[in-house]
């Protein structure tokens, strides 16, 4: 019997039909959902053979990675009593596919038949500077949040990282501001003097450069006070950069 929903367990049930798996597949694109609805073979090898022979390469890769993510989430729930939402599993798949795409398409063909490198996803700072990438995530079904910061030097070498899990904050921009604050604390711990800090929240960067305080004004004031302790600092979003 399935340890998640109590149904009769099998490979199809675990990866396709269980409530946990079904909710993850519902978040996928139409091509994947249409194939799963059509392919009703009970033999696992025959089912995979049909998938390989009928799906495009990118859809097939998405299918296999989603299988892997569902199986991982299922093992965590059964053996460690750690449950993650279908949205979290879906987001993991999307992030993994994006990283896989960046690795497998490092070069693009030129018009004359040659190849040129794609722009790097990670943009290095100026010489002598430290770069800190910050990000934050919030649980969909609770008040739990997690924020993290990763520091690298101008060559991309890892310098240090920090991660914090907290509860009680429901505003996304506030959590992103807290992640920036954590990034500055990491820079101080690493004795950084010149740094660039990157976040995907444009509102936080805008408030760092202006007078608007908003819901998280006290955090912005702490960030501005910390900025004064560095010799040089730059803040950027994923699409633009502001210099301080």
Rosetta silent file (secondary structure, phi, psi, omega in degrees, C-alpha in Angstrom):
SEQUENCE: XXXXXXXXXXXXXXXXXXXXXXXXXXXXXXXXXXXXXXXXXXXXXXXXXXXXXXXXXXXXXXXXXXXXXXXXXXXXXXXXXXXXXXXXXXXXXXXXXXXXXXXXXXXXXXXXXXXXXXXXXXXXXXXXXXXXXXXXXXXXXXXXXXXXXXXXXXXXXXXXXXXXXXXXXXXXXXXXXXXXXXXXXXXXXXXXXXXXXXXXXXXXXXXXXXXXXXXXXXXXXXXXXXXXXXXXXXXXXXXXXXXX
SCORE:     score description
SCORE:     0.000 S_00000001
   1 L     0.000  145.548 -179.945    0.000    0.000    0.000 S_00000001
   2 L   -66.854  128.504 -179.578    1.151    3.534   -0.738 S_00000001
   3 L   -74.613  -11.260 -178.882    2.588    5.158    2.395 S_00000001
   4 L   -91.864  -50.511 -174.243    1.427    8.588    1.174 S_00000001
   5 L  -120.416   -7.426  178.327   -2.222    8.117    0.218 S_00000001
   6 L    87.356    1.756  178.730   -3.004    4.466    1.061 S_00000001
   7 L   -77.746  174.392  179.441   -3.620    3.370   -2.525 S_00000001
   8 L   -72.706  120.869 -171.305   -2.264    0.222   -4.123 S_00000001
   9 L   -81.717  145.609  174.814    1.413    0.938   -4.747 S_00000001
  10 L  -166.298  175.741  177.730    3.228    0.389   -8.051 S_00000001
  11 H   -63.200  -38.820  179.538    5.667    2.321  -10.217 S_00000001
  12 H   -64.797  -43.093 -178.620    2.723    4.009  -11.972 S_00000001
  13 H   -64.901  -46.573 -176.366    1.081    4.919   -8.699 S_00000001
  14 H   -62.409  -41.822 -171.763    4.275    6.266   -7.102 S_00000001
  15 H  -100.291  -15.667 -174.721    5.368    8.397  -10.043 S_00000001
  16 H  -128.072  -39.311 -166.117    2.115    9.251  -11.833 S_00000001
  17 H  -106.955  -21.150  178.635   -1.092    8.559   -9.932 S_00000001
  18 L   -60.852  149.768 -178.936   -0.426    9.252   -6.230 S_00000001
  19 H   -54.096  -41.123  179.339   -1.875   12.546   -5.007 S_00000001
  20 H   -60.229  -47.482 -178.924    1.642   13.878   -4.402 S_00000001
  21 H   -70.570  -41.423 -176.432    2.757   13.042   -7.952 S_00000001
  22 H   -59.484  -38.543 -179.232   -0.514   14.033   -9.589 S_00000001
  23 H   -69.509  -33.055  177.155   -0.322   17.577   -8.191 S_00000001
  24 H   -68.946  -44.328  179.527    3.211   17.990   -9.514 S_00000001
  25 H   -64.008  -30.026 -179.803    2.229   16.841  -13.019 S_00000001
  26 L   -64.621  -20.843  179.341   -0.701   19.257  -12.992 S_00000001
  27 L   -89.069   -4.929 -179.015    1.831   22.118  -12.919 S_00000001
  28 L   -82.999  173.166 -178.680    3.645   20.887  -16.031 S_00000001
  29 L   -72.742  171.841 -175.273    3.012   21.977  -19.615 S_00000001
  30 H   -64.390  -35.792 -177.362    0.336   20.641  -21.913 S_00000001
  31 H   -63.114  -43.740 -179.460    2.701   18.357  -23.848 S_00000001
  32 H   -66.767  -47.551 -178.672    3.762   16.453  -20.734 S_00000001
  33 H   -61.844  -39.820 -179.547    0.246   16.202  -19.312 S_00000001
  34 H   -65.061  -40.562  179.803   -1.152   15.053  -22.678 S_00000001
  35 H   -66.308  -44.824 -179.958    1.443   12.286  -22.992 S_00000001
  36 H   -60.306  -39.356  178.917    0.877   11.027  -19.441 S_00000001
  37 H   -67.349  -32.213 -176.841   -2.867   10.922  -20.055 S_00000001
  38 H   -82.469  -40.279 -175.226   -2.359    9.016  -23.311 S_00000001
  39 L   -80.073  107.155 -175.652    0.316    6.510  -22.225 S_00000001
  40 L  -114.119   16.186 -179.565   -1.497    3.842  -20.219 S_00000001
  41 L   -67.257  140.594  179.165    1.006    0.977  -20.430 S_00000001
  42 L   -89.352  -23.259  179.045    1.593   -0.874  -17.169 S_00000001
  43 L   -79.040  125.846 -174.288    5.033   -2.193  -18.081 S_00000001
  44 H   -63.011  -43.335 -179.027    7.652    0.358  -17.059 S_00000001
  45 H   -64.958  -42.222  179.008   10.079   -0.406  -19.896 S_00000001
  46 H   -65.397  -37.495  178.551    7.363   -0.249  -22.522 S_00000001
  47 H   -63.223  -45.720  179.244    6.111    3.039  -21.048 S_00000001
  48 H   -66.285  -36.974  177.944    9.600    4.562  -21.206 S_00000001
  49 H   -61.781  -41.687  178.221   10.111    3.237  -24.742 S_00000001
  50 H   -64.858  -38.259  178.882    6.935    4.986  -25.847 S_00000001
  51 H   -64.586  -44.788 -178.349    8.110    8.202  -24.180 S_00000001
  52 H   -65.356  -37.863 -175.537   11.515    8.068  -25.877 S_00000001
  53 H   -81.157  -20.102 -173.270   10.059    7.330  -29.295 S_00000001
  54 H  -113.519  -18.777 -175.806    7.254    9.907  -29.254 S_00000001
  55 L   -98.109  148.035  172.187    8.468   12.924  -27.238 S_00000001
  56 L   -67.108  159.745 -173.423   10.817   15.676  -28.321 S_00000001
  57 H   -58.847  -46.228 -176.806   14.173   15.750  -26.558 S_00000001
  58 H   -66.278  -35.197  178.602   13.419   18.757  -24.323 S_00000001
  59 H   -70.853  -38.581  178.716   10.038   17.326  -23.274 S_00000001
  60 H   -63.815  -43.052  178.486   11.612   13.935  -22.570 S_00000001
  61 H   -61.793  -43.101  177.639   14.299   15.534  -20.383 S_00000001
  62 H   -61.287  -40.046  179.517   11.624   17.424  -18.466 S_00000001
  63 H   -62.093  -47.012 -176.301    9.674   14.203  -17.973 S_00000001
  64 H   -67.307  -42.509 -179.676   12.675   12.291  -16.592 S_00000001
  65 H   -66.154  -35.763  177.213   13.783   15.094  -14.261 S_00000001
  66 H   -66.663  -39.225  172.742   10.253   15.425  -12.927 S_00000001
  67 H   -54.493  -48.607 -178.382   10.230   11.669  -12.225 S_00000001
  68 H   -60.641  -45.122 -178.162   13.467   12.097  -10.289 S_00000001
  69 H   -65.637  -39.545  178.422   12.121   15.078   -8.314 S_00000001
  70 H   -65.583  -43.214  179.807    8.882   13.268   -7.436 S_00000001
  71 H   -63.005  -41.370  178.534   10.774   10.173   -6.296 S_00000001
  72 H   -62.334  -47.279  179.891   13.089   12.292   -4.142 S_00000001
  73 H   -62.685  -36.426  179.088   10.161   14.144   -2.540 S_00000001
  74 H   -66.934  -43.605  178.386    8.398   10.834   -1.946 S_00000001
  75 H   -62.683  -41.185  179.513   11.449    9.288   -0.240 S_00000001
  76 H   -63.256  -39.452 -178.781   11.846   12.347    1.994 S_00000001
  77 H   -69.207  -42.046 -174.984    8.191   12.157    3.023 S_00000001
  78 H   -75.413  -45.292 -170.123    8.183    8.404    3.721 S_00000001
  79 H   -96.162  -21.108 -177.678   11.576    7.971    5.395 S_00000001
  80 H  -123.355   -1.221 -177.946   12.204   11.370    7.005 S_00000001
  81 L    55.902   34.294  176.124    8.653   12.747    7.455 S_00000001
  82 L  -108.314  112.099 -176.240    9.717   15.849    5.505 S_00000001
  83 L  -105.488  133.147  174.643    6.909   16.957    3.216 S_00000001
  84 L  -120.324  149.590 -176.148    7.333   19.528    0.470 S_00000001
  85 L   -71.701  155.980  175.030    4.561   21.112   -1.546 S_00000001
  86 H   -57.126  -33.892  178.393    3.991   20.211   -5.222 S_00000001
  87 H   -64.519  -38.614  177.794    4.902   23.802   -6.067 S_00000001
  88 H   -63.491  -43.021  177.388    8.286   23.381   -4.376 S_00000001
  89 H   -63.016  -42.453  178.779    8.957   20.227   -6.380 S_00000001
  90 H   -62.253  -42.665  179.525    7.891   21.990   -9.577 S_00000001
  91 H   -64.062  -37.048  176.232   10.181   24.958   -8.822 S_00000001
  92 H   -60.923  -44.170  179.742   13.091   22.572   -8.263 S_00000001
  93 H   -60.384  -44.669 -178.138   12.470   21.033  -11.701 S_00000001
  94 H   -64.363  -42.311  178.805   12.392   24.464  -13.358 S_00000001
  95 H   -64.852  -41.865 -179.022   15.622   25.569  -11.661 S_00000001
  96 H   -64.181  -42.071  179.537   17.367   22.317  -12.551 S_00000001
  97 H   -64.471  -38.306  178.429   16.296   22.586  -16.204 S_00000001
  98 H   -64.736  -41.768  178.030   17.539   26.182  -16.367 S_00000001
  99 H   -67.637  -39.541  178.390   20.924   25.174  -14.964 S_00000001
 100 H   -63.029  -39.769  179.097   21.102   22.181  -17.300 S_00000001
 101 H   -64.202  -38.846 -179.723   20.362   24.431  -20.267 S_00000001
 102 H   -67.858  -28.994 -179.883   23.162   26.814  -19.290 S_00000001
 103 H   -80.360  -39.723 -173.468   25.628   23.916  -19.116 S_00000001
 104 H   -85.843   -7.323  179.778   24.632   22.159  -22.344 S_00000001
 105 L  -127.965   56.684 -179.265   24.481   25.334  -24.471 S_00000001
 106 L   -73.675  -22.792 -179.947   27.750   27.075  -23.669 S_00000001
 107 E  -127.909  148.715  175.963   28.317   27.968  -27.334 S_00000001
 108 E  -124.317  141.493 -177.162   26.010   29.193  -30.092 S_00000001
 109 E   -68.678  140.945  172.772   26.828   28.964  -33.835 S_00000001
 110 L   -85.603  171.341  179.124   27.859   32.095  -35.693 S_00000001
 111 L   -65.567  -29.104 -178.314   26.669   32.956  -39.150 S_00000001
 112 L   -89.485   10.528  177.492   30.016   31.887  -40.664 S_00000001
 113 L    95.297   -7.826  178.803   29.864   28.431  -39.102 S_00000001
 114 L   -82.165 -167.452 -179.355   32.068   29.212  -36.105 S_00000001
 115 E  -137.360  145.364  177.097   31.030   29.289  -32.474 S_00000001
 116 E  -130.403  144.908 -178.206   30.987   31.985  -29.858 S_00000001
 117 E   -68.845  145.388  174.275   30.537   31.575  -26.093 S_00000001
 118 L   -75.146  151.415  176.213   27.232   32.492  -24.510 S_00000001
 119 L   -59.796  137.761 -178.946   27.312   35.267  -21.938 S_00000001
 120 L   -65.943  145.720  177.851   27.935   33.773  -18.475 S_00000001
 121 L   -71.176  -32.130  177.275   24.983   33.540  -16.131 S_00000001
 122 L  -100.079  119.830 -177.758   27.214   34.705  -13.281 S_00000001
 123 L   -94.841  120.030 -177.078   28.742   38.132  -13.977 S_00000001
 124 L   -70.750  154.166  176.057   32.072   38.628  -12.192 S_00000001
 125 L   -80.037  178.537  176.108   32.786   41.811  -10.231 S_00000001
 126 L   -67.943  163.036 -178.628   35.611   44.217  -10.949 S_00000001
 127 L   -58.749  134.207  179.071   39.139   43.238  -10.026 S_00000001
 128 L    85.423   -0.324 -178.758   39.709   43.208   -6.294 S_00000001
 129 L  -103.952  154.342  172.390   35.995   43.080   -5.474 S_00000001
 130 E  -101.416  141.406  175.973   33.930   40.393   -3.798 S_00000001
 131 E  -115.437  133.386  179.557   30.518   39.495   -5.233 S_00000001
 132 E  -123.081  119.054  173.905   27.665   38.271   -3.057 S_00000001
 133 E   -94.408  130.420  179.853   24.501   36.809   -4.564 S_00000001
 134 E  -121.324  151.603  176.899   21.481   36.831   -2.267 S_00000001
 135 E  -158.309  161.743 -179.309   18.072   35.226   -2.576 S_00000001
 136 E  -144.626  153.914  179.170   15.079   34.357   -0.443 S_00000001
 137 E  -142.798  147.086 -179.072   12.162   31.933   -0.623 S_00000001
 138 E  -122.099  142.960  176.329    8.900   31.663    1.282 S_00000001
 139 L   -71.496  139.932 -179.574    6.785   28.621    2.047 S_00000001
 140 L   -73.406  -31.761 -171.405    3.409   28.623    0.316 S_00000001
 141 L  -109.258    6.075  179.668    1.569   26.947    3.189 S_00000001
 142 L  -151.411 -179.755  179.899    3.270   28.415    6.257 S_00000001
 143 L   -93.331   14.329 -179.478    5.097   31.484    7.538 S_00000001
 144 E   -77.704  139.686  177.453    8.489   29.802    7.147 S_00000001
 145 E  -137.576  157.598  177.049   11.078   31.572    5.023 S_00000001
 146 E  -135.538  139.217  177.230   14.670   30.921    4.042 S_00000001
 147 E  -134.596  149.673 -174.092   17.309   33.382    2.909 S_00000001
 148 E  -147.767  156.655  176.111   20.838   32.800    1.693 S_00000001
 149 E  -141.335  139.026  179.323   23.961   34.588    0.511 S_00000001
 150 E  -128.422  130.384 -177.910   26.930   33.209   -1.440 S_00000001
 151 E  -110.003  135.525  174.950   30.244   35.054   -1.799 S_00000001
 152 E  -135.367  158.551  175.920   32.741   34.619   -4.650 S_00000001
 153 L   -90.122 -172.574 -175.120   35.820   36.504   -5.715 S_00000001
 154 L   -64.183  -20.218 -179.740   36.454   38.100   -9.108 S_00000001
 155 L   -96.447    0.181 -179.375   37.441   34.704  -10.564 S_00000001
 156 L    89.856    3.177  179.699   34.321   32.934   -9.324 S_00000001
 157 L   -71.422  136.719 -178.345   36.099   31.083   -6.528 S_00000001
 158 E   -67.818  131.028  178.495   33.869   30.309   -3.564 S_00000001
 159 E  -109.375  -34.527 -178.366   34.629   32.404   -0.471 S_00000001
 160 E   171.763  168.129 -179.377   31.777   31.618    1.879 S_00000001
 161 E  -151.039  160.085  178.404   28.022   31.287    2.295 S_00000001
 162 E  -145.736  139.851  178.391   25.297   31.898    4.830 S_00000001
 163 E  -139.968  139.453 -177.799   21.751   30.540    5.113 S_00000001
 164 E  -135.095  134.546  173.414   19.010   31.365    7.617 S_00000001
 165 E  -113.757  127.441 -175.646   15.578   29.792    8.153 S_00000001
 166 E  -138.053  175.011  177.109   13.035   31.919   10.024 S_00000001
 167 E  -136.925  157.428  170.726    9.305   32.275   10.594 S_00000001
 168 L   104.680    0.279  179.319    6.804   35.081   10.922 S_00000001
 169 L  -115.179  131.727 -176.207    7.332   37.224    7.784 S_00000001
 170 L  -116.659   -5.588 -178.745    4.775   37.176    4.973 S_00000001
 171 L   -94.907  122.643 -176.677    5.957   40.024    2.703 S_00000001
 172 H   -60.977  -42.696 -178.674    8.279   38.868   -0.130 S_00000001
 173 H   -64.397  -34.932  177.521   10.161   42.174   -0.444 S_00000001
 174 H   -62.949  -41.991  179.577   10.853   42.186    3.285 S_00000001
 175 H   -65.361  -39.889  178.380   12.396   38.727    3.034 S_00000001
 176 H   -65.090  -37.938  177.005   14.524   39.824    0.064 S_00000001
 177 H   -64.581  -38.792  177.234   15.716   42.854    2.049 S_00000001
 178 H   -64.702  -33.436  177.460   16.656   40.569    4.917 S_00000001
 179 H   -66.414  -39.550  176.607   18.652   38.445    2.467 S_00000001
 180 H   -63.170  -43.616  177.604   20.608   41.536    1.377 S_00000001
 181 H   -59.645  -40.073  177.576   21.269   42.369    5.026 S_00000001
 182 H   -65.377  -35.843  177.423   22.510   38.811    5.549 S_00000001
 183 H   -63.706  -39.303  177.472   24.792   39.226    2.527 S_00000001
 184 H   -66.664  -38.691  177.151   26.371   42.325    4.050 S_00000001
 185 H   -63.381  -38.491  177.421   26.890   40.451    7.328 S_00000001
 186 H   -63.719  -41.947  179.467   28.610   37.667    5.373 S_00000001
 187 H   -61.290  -39.541  177.819   30.888   40.225    3.699 S_00000001
 188 H   -65.208  -41.425  179.830   31.901   41.604    7.104 S_00000001
 189 H   -62.932  -31.936 -179.752   32.633   38.098    8.378 S_00000001
 190 L   -89.601    5.987  178.275   34.863   37.517    5.350 S_00000001
 191 L    61.411   35.353  177.611   36.610   40.867    5.946 S_00000001
 192 L   -75.741  142.871  178.188   35.519   42.210    2.583 S_00000001
 193 L  -111.884  -36.007  179.077   36.199   45.863    1.829 S_00000001
 194 E  -124.000  125.907 -175.874   34.956   46.234   -1.737 S_00000001
 195 E  -148.562  159.540  170.505   31.944   44.271   -2.878 S_00000001
 196 E  -120.568  130.817 -179.737   29.086   43.932   -5.281 S_00000001
 197 E  -118.201  131.965 -173.752   25.836   42.511   -3.940 S_00000001
 198 E  -118.519  135.884  176.932   23.208   41.059   -6.287 S_00000001
 199 L  -140.555  156.932  178.068   19.515   40.446   -5.632 S_00000001
 200 L   -95.293   12.511 -178.863   16.518   39.659   -7.847 S_00000001
 201 L  -109.412  104.347 -178.479   14.312   42.215   -6.044 S_00000001
 202 H   -66.703  -30.338 -178.903   14.366   45.603   -7.806 S_00000001
 203 H   -62.984  -40.240 -179.950   12.280   47.223   -5.050 S_00000001
 204 H   -64.243  -44.940  178.841   14.982   46.581   -2.461 S_00000001
 205 H   -62.066  -40.265  179.678   17.680   48.076   -4.703 S_00000001
 206 H   -64.962  -41.626  179.066   15.485   51.101   -5.389 S_00000001
 207 H   -69.323  -29.395  177.328   14.835   51.683   -1.696 S_00000001
 208 H   -66.026  -27.243 -177.284   18.548   51.350   -0.965 S_00000001
 209 H  -100.018  -10.042 -176.954   19.214   54.288   -3.267 S_00000001
 210 L  -119.866 -161.634 -176.783   16.200   56.448   -2.374 S_00000001
 211 L  -100.765  -15.128 -177.655   14.207   57.733    0.541 S_00000001
 212 L   -64.808  129.279 -178.117   11.288   55.308    0.382 S_00000001
 213 L  -102.917  -47.616  177.469   11.226   53.030    3.396 S_00000001
 214 H    69.049 -158.392 -175.693    7.996   51.089    3.041 S_00000001
 215 H   -65.283  -27.841 -175.738    7.044   48.093    5.129 S_00000001
 216 H  -114.184   37.731 -177.446   10.676   47.112    5.727 S_00000001
 217 H   -59.654  -36.295 -179.375   12.122   50.565    6.368 S_00000001
 218 H   -65.091  -32.510  178.119   13.981   49.483    9.484 S_00000001
 219 H   -72.387  -39.592  177.572   15.841   46.847    7.467 S_00000001
 220 H   -61.708  -39.573  178.756   16.733   49.400    4.773 S_00000001
 221 H   -63.802  -39.828  176.915   18.145   51.702    7.454 S_00000001
 222 H   -64.046  -41.419  179.619   20.321   48.853    8.757 S_00000001
 223 H   -62.351  -45.157 -179.268   21.513   48.112    5.220 S_00000001
 224 H   -64.203  -37.796  177.774   22.429   51.750    4.604 S_00000001
 225 H   -65.829  -38.446  178.122   24.304   51.901    7.893 S_00000001
 226 H   -67.665  -35.571 -179.021   26.224   48.726    6.959 S_00000001
 227 H   -59.204  -33.576 -177.532   27.041   50.119    3.515 S_00000001
 228 L   -67.218  -17.920 -177.573   28.981   52.969    5.108 S_00000001
 229 L   -84.959   -6.078 -179.930   31.437   50.482    6.649 S_00000001
 230 L  -101.240  146.967  179.609   32.680   49.270    3.260 S_00000001
 231 L   -66.428  -41.196 -179.978   35.303   51.002    1.170 S_00000001
 232 E  -149.189  139.569 -178.862   33.371   50.398   -2.046 S_00000001
 233 E  -149.323  140.721  174.688   30.016   48.785   -2.721 S_00000001
 234 E  -129.518  141.567  176.454   27.764   48.153   -5.695 S_00000001
 235 E  -122.010  142.160 -177.027   24.228   46.738   -5.667 S_00000001
 236 E  -145.916  155.563  168.164   22.499   45.192   -8.654 S_00000001
 237 L  -100.643 -178.718 -179.764   19.420   43.308   -9.740 S_00000001
 238 L   -71.075  -18.953 -176.052   19.434   40.550  -12.322 S_00000001
 239 L  -116.625  -12.077 -178.728   18.507   43.018  -15.073 S_00000001
 240 L  -152.670  170.186 -177.289   20.066   46.320  -14.009 S_00000001
 241 E  -138.109  137.899  172.504   22.697   47.774  -11.718 S_00000001
 242 E  -119.525  140.501 -174.886   22.836   50.737   -9.360 S_00000001
 243 E  -111.407  137.436  178.490   26.155   51.957   -7.967 S_00000001
 244 L  -119.128    0.000    0.000   26.731   53.348   -4.480 S_00000001
